[in-house]
């Protein structure tokens, strides 16, 4: 978790107003999270921090690619991602439970750790089922692998036939 220290923004010495920060998010970032679904990444994150008297407003713009395995042909491919998120951090001595979109910072805090936020935003943005494309698209699924899968699926259906127990249900209307 030491390598995630660079994803902390010290806001104590900053003047009121907008400040910009840039981060590179690579494989090493996701290696810090043991059970991460994302293993490969090449992302650029631009953070605009708007420091105000009572709060911090963080605007995230993340763009790049993450490594994904196609759920159709099992080929590895780079999945493009581009997302914009906003997070509000409020200065208060009491926890705010009513809204999960607000982080509470005490007056003693001097920096905000955005590593967890980045991890969450990216992981949620990756689709659960992903394909590298349709045939004819660029990039497209591995035709040889799809042919093998179709052949195996076809031979399985031929050997299976129909189950006579289900034939009775066809007469029900």
N, C-alpha and C positions, 0 to 999 in steps of 0.2 A: 504493500500500500504506500510505500515511500515514493514511488514514481507518480502517484496521484497527487502529491503535494503541489506540483506545479499547476494544478487546476483549482487553486485557491486564489481568490482575489482579495488582496488587502485594501479595504476601503477607508480605513481610518485617516490616512494622510491625503485622501483625495478631496478636491474642492467640490462644492455643489455644482451639479451640471452633468453633462454626458462625457463618458470615457469609453474608449474602445479597446478590446483585447482580442487577440487571435490565438487559436490553439490548433495544433495538428493532432488528430486522433488516429492512432495506428493500432496495429496488432498488440503492441505492448500495453495499451490502455485496457483492452479487453482481457488480456492475460491476468490482470490483477483481480478479475472477478472469476472465481473458480467455476461456477456453473453457467457461464455466459453462453447464450445461444449464438452470439456473434463471435467469430474467431479471427476473421481477417477484415481489415478496414483500412481505408485511405480516405479520411474525411478532413475537411477544414471547417473549423467552427469560428464564427465571428460573434463576439459578445459585445453588446452595447449596454453599459451600466449607466443608468440615470440616477445619480445620487441626489436625494432630496432631504429635507430636514427630518422627516419622520419615517422615511422608507427608501428602499432601493428598488428600482425597476430594472430587471434584466431581460433584454431581448436577445434571443439566440437565433442565429442563422447557420444551419449546418448543411454542408453540401459535399458530395463525394460518392464513393462506392463502398459497399460491404460485400464480402465473399458469401455466396449462398450456393447451395446445392439444388439443382433443378429437381423438382418433385416428379417430373415426368420422365426424364431420361438419365437422371443421376449425374449429370455433368456439372462441374463447378463453373460458376460464372459470376462476374461482378454485377451486383444489383445497384443501380444508381439511386441515390437518396437525396432529397432536398426538403428540408423542413424548417419552419419558423415557429418558435415557441416564446412564451413570455412567462416570467416568474416574478412575483412581488415578494420582497422581504421587508417586514415591518419591524421597527424598533419598539419593543415593549417588554416589560418585565413579567407579564403573564402570558401563558400559552393561549393561542387562538385556535380553538377546536372546531369552530363552525365551518371553516373553509379550508380545504386542503391545498388550495392554490396560493396560500399565503404562508411564507416561512416567517417564524418569529425569531428575531435577533435581540439579545439583551444589549444594554448600553456598554457592557464589558467586552462584547465581541469586537474583534478588530479585522476579521476577514470572513469571507463566505466561501464555502467549499462547493464548487459546481460539478465535481466529478460524478456524484450520484445523479444529479439532474441530467447530465449529458448521457450517462449510461441508460437511464430510464427513457429519455426521449428517443434515442437511437434504437433501443431494443423494441420499443412499442411501434416505431415506424417501419420496422422490417416486417413484411407480410408473412403470416404463418405458413401459407402455401405459396411457393414461388416457382415460376417456370422461366426458362431462359428464352422462350419465345415460340411462336408457331413456325412451322416450316415455311420458308419464304421470307421470314423476317430476318433481320440481322441483329444479334446472333440468333441462331435457331437451334432447336433440339437436335440431338445426335440421331440421324435417320437410322443408322445401323442398330442402335440400341432400341429405338421404337419398333423397328421391324422384328427384332428378337422378342420383345415383350408381347407384341401382337400375335406372333406365332405361338408363343407359350400360352397365351390366353385362349387362342383358338383351339389348340389341341386339348386344353383342359375342358372346354365346353363340349367338344366332340365325345370325349370319353365319359363325360358325366351323364348325358341324357337328361330325362326328366324323372323326377321322383314321383312314384305313383301316389304317394300320400297327398301331394299337392294337386293332383288331377281332380280329386273330389271337390276341392274348393272352387274350381272353375265353373261348376254347375250352380253355385249359389248366386242368386240375383236379388 
